[in-house]
Amino acid sequence: MNKIAVVGAGISGLSMANYLERHKIDYHIYERRKKEDLAGHGFLIPQEGIEYLTQIIDPALLFEHGSFLKKYIQYSHTGKKLAEKNLNNVFAISRQALIYLLSENISSEKISYNTTLAPSDKEKGKLKLPDGNTIEADIIIVSDGSKSRIRKCLFKDEKMRQVQENEVVNIIKDEAIAASVENDFMKFHHDQGGLTFGILKLSHDTILWYSQFDNKKYKINECTPNNLKKYMLEVFVDWHPLVSSIIQKSSYENVHLWCVYELEELNPFYKDDIVFIGDAAHPLIPFTSQGVTSALKDSYILTKYLVEEPSVAEAFRKYEAERKPEIETHVKNGRILLNHFLLPIDQQTDNILPISYK
Ligand SMILES: Cc1cc2nc3c(=O)[nH]c(=O)nc-3n(C[C@H](O)[C@H](O)[C@H](O)COP(=O)(O)OP(=O)(O)OC[C@H]3O[C@@H](n4cnc5c(N)ncnc54)[C@H](O)[C@@H]3O)c2cc1C
């Protein structure tokens, strides 16, 4: 098998490396961040994603690092229960824990941190290292995230647009707050739409909370932790006491404001010897909760065809043919869920679950 370079050690790049390891295929990963820089939030992962994850992570170890959620409960902002649905094996885990678990099987000589790859200005269609040298690889697997610079360079006509939603995400370790929360996925909704507050328990002492804002109605200009806290306290002042107390008592050390972007239209998933996986191939808006599962499936299916097919071109073609239709469904569902979120609660239909299923 030819030498493979993987760009990016997020969920996509690391899961790709795990599948390549299983097939004893040689590769090297290049990652922009430092090893210890693990900013991030957490994920809801539907059952299908867990099936792919447990092929590369010991299930017992995986389940120790997150929690299965029992029910999805939708509330009004004052705490009136609006709807409830049983969750079939939906798992919640922090990004940090998942990245750690996926990195465990990768030996240190196979990954270079603090190494940003960029399109080469000398050789068209090639990538260069920070020292200017071109990457020598027969196949380049690009998993550098939703705002992929490499994708933009290859597909110059692509159009990215900001989604009408921002998210403030926070992970806190606080036993008292965690004890006040059930193992359910709780989401509070403003009656007028465009504002929610979600709570997920990750473990006995850790919870993840996130707030989704219609960014046309709610302008968040200041991103420092203190200002975000102030803003959150103002906006959620008259919400159910559980919401306002979590906002009040949380540490803001790990808070993050996400501005969400999507591609107006998907690009091809490959060009010549470069292939895209995960968010780099197809940014999915958070409402789908399908980013991680899609990244895992991309990696699994691309590896399968690289093993089975005699030519790389045929492997890439089959990978795209298999993955693109499903991704198009998630893109469509994501837009439906976004429009739902923007509507007043009494105009929302009964498909309440914030997860896209194919
Ligand atoms: C607010 C929010 C909530 C979300 N919630 C969920 C959820 O509940 N469930 C779910 O399944 N998904 C969720 N997602 C989506 C999910 O985060 C992604 O789909 C998933 O993490 C896959 O990411 P990735 O590995 O493709 O990209 P990323 O996680 O963006 O990783 C890209 C990596 O590439 C590196 N990199 C970038 N450029 C270069 C370069 N030039 N050279 C070298 N390295 C580079 C970066 O440092 C990074 O480590 C959410 C996303 C957001 C924004």
The ligand as an SDF file (V2000), in Angstrom:
LIG
                    3D

 53 58  0  0  0  0  0  0  0  0999 V2000
  -21.0620   23.7960   18.4260 C   0  0  0  0  0  0  0  0  0  0  0  0
  -20.8910   22.4560   17.7820 C   0  0  0  0  0  0  0  0  0  0  0  0
  -21.5600   21.3750   18.3250 C   0  0  0  0  0  0  0  0  0  0  0  0
  -21.4220   20.1230   17.7330 C   0  0  0  0  0  0  0  0  0  0  0  0
  -22.1030   19.0830   18.2880 N   0  0  0  0  0  0  0  0  0  0  0  0
  -21.9740   17.8650   17.7400 C   0  0  0  0  0  0  0  0  0  0  0  0
  -22.6600   16.7440   18.3120 C   0  0  0  0  0  0  0  0  0  0  0  0
  -23.3850   16.8450   19.3190 O   0  0  0  0  0  0  0  0  0  0  0  0
  -22.5000   15.5220   17.7220 N   0  0  0  0  0  0  0  0  0  0  0  0
  -21.7060   15.3540   16.6140 C   0  0  0  0  0  0  0  0  0  0  0  0
  -21.5980   14.2230   16.1150 O   0  0  0  0  0  0  0  0  0  0  0  0
  -21.0590   16.4000   16.0450 N   0  0  0  0  0  0  0  0  0  0  0  0
  -21.1670   17.6340   16.5720 C   0  0  0  0  0  0  0  0  0  0  0  0
  -20.5020   18.6830   16.0040 N   0  0  0  0  0  0  0  0  0  0  0  0
  -19.6620   18.4450   14.7970 C   0  0  0  0  0  0  0  0  0  0  0  0
  -18.3460   17.8050   15.1780 C   0  0  0  0  0  0  0  0  0  0  0  0
  -17.6550   18.6720   16.0590 O   0  0  0  0  0  0  0  0  0  0  0  0
  -17.4540   17.5260   13.9370 C   0  0  0  0  0  0  0  0  0  0  0  0
  -18.2390   17.0420   12.8820 O   0  0  0  0  0  0  0  0  0  0  0  0
  -16.4240   16.4770   14.2910 C   0  0  0  0  0  0  0  0  0  0  0  0
  -15.6650   16.9380   15.3770 O   0  0  0  0  0  0  0  0  0  0  0  0
  -15.5020   16.0820   13.1150 C   0  0  0  0  0  0  0  0  0  0  0  0
  -14.5260   17.0200   12.9880 O   0  0  0  0  0  0  0  0  0  0  0  0
  -13.2340   16.8660   12.0370 P   0  0  0  0  0  0  0  0  0  0  0  0
  -12.2300   15.9550   12.6290 O   0  0  0  0  0  0  0  0  0  0  0  0
  -13.6710   16.5930   10.6470 O   0  0  0  0  0  0  0  0  0  0  0  0
  -12.7210   18.3790   12.0940 O   0  0  0  0  0  0  0  0  0  0  0  0
  -12.1060   19.1780   13.3270 P   0  0  0  0  0  0  0  0  0  0  0  0
  -12.5970   18.6860   14.6250 O   0  0  0  0  0  0  0  0  0  0  0  0
  -12.3080   20.6160   13.0000 O   0  0  0  0  0  0  0  0  0  0  0  0
  -10.5740   18.8190   13.2500 O   0  0  0  0  0  0  0  0  0  0  0  0
   -9.7100   19.3720   12.2740 C   0  0  0  0  0  0  0  0  0  0  0  0
   -8.2800   19.2490   12.7800 C   0  0  0  0  0  0  0  0  0  0  0  0
   -7.3950   19.6700   11.7460 O   0  0  0  0  0  0  0  0  0  0  0  0
   -6.4070   20.5370   12.2850 C   0  0  0  0  0  0  0  0  0  0  0  0
   -5.9680   21.4020   11.1880 N   0  0  0  0  0  0  0  0  0  0  0  0
   -6.6840   22.3940   10.5980 C   0  0  0  0  0  0  0  0  0  0  0  0
   -5.9850   22.9230    9.5730 N   0  0  0  0  0  0  0  0  0  0  0  0
   -4.8160   22.2280    9.5190 C   0  0  0  0  0  0  0  0  0  0  0  0
   -3.6920   22.3110    8.6520 C   0  0  0  0  0  0  0  0  0  0  0  0
   -3.6520   23.1820    7.6390 N   0  0  0  0  0  0  0  0  0  0  0  0
   -2.6450   21.4700    8.8700 N   0  0  0  0  0  0  0  0  0  0  0  0
   -2.6910   20.5710    9.9010 C   0  0  0  0  0  0  0  0  0  0  0  0
   -3.7490   20.4480   10.7330 N   0  0  0  0  0  0  0  0  0  0  0  0
   -4.7980   21.2610   10.5360 C   0  0  0  0  0  0  0  0  0  0  0  0
   -7.1170   21.2660   13.4220 C   0  0  0  0  0  0  0  0  0  0  0  0
   -6.2090   21.7660   14.3690 O   0  0  0  0  0  0  0  0  0  0  0  0
   -8.0060   20.1530   13.9910 C   0  0  0  0  0  0  0  0  0  0  0  0
   -7.3570   19.4040   14.9950 O   0  0  0  0  0  0  0  0  0  0  0  0
  -20.6080   19.9510   16.5700 C   0  0  0  0  0  0  0  0  0  0  0  0
  -19.9310   21.0430   16.0320 C   0  0  0  0  0  0  0  0  0  0  0  0
  -20.0710   22.2950   16.6280 C   0  0  0  0  0  0  0  0  0  0  0  0
  -19.3430   23.4700   16.0330 C   0  0  0  0  0  0  0  0  0  0  0  0
  1  2  1  0
  2  3  1  0
  2 52  2  0
  3  4  2  0
  4  5  1  0
  4 50  1  0
  5  6  2  0
  6  7  1  0
  6 13  1  0
  7  8  2  0
  7  9  1  0
  9 10  1  0
 10 11  2  0
 10 12  1  0
 12 13  2  0
 13 14  1  0
 14 15  1  0
 14 50  1  0
 15 16  1  0
 16 17  1  0
 16 18  1  0
 18 19  1  0
 18 20  1  0
 20 21  1  0
 20 22  1  0
 22 23  1  0
 23 24  1  0
 24 25  2  0
 24 26  1  0
 24 27  1  0
 27 28  1  0
 28 29  2  0
 28 30  1  0
 28 31  1  0
 31 32  1  0
 32 33  1  0
 33 34  1  0
 33 48  1  0
 34 35  1  0
 35 36  1  0
 35 46  1  0
 36 37  1  0
 36 45  1  0
 37 38  2  0
 38 39  1  0
 39 40  1  0
 39 45  2  0
 40 41  1  0
 40 42  2  0
 42 43  1  0
 43 44  2  0
 44 45  1  0
 46 47  1  0
 46 48  1  0
 48 49  1  0
 50 51  2  0
 51 52  1  0
 52 53  1  0
M  END
$$$$
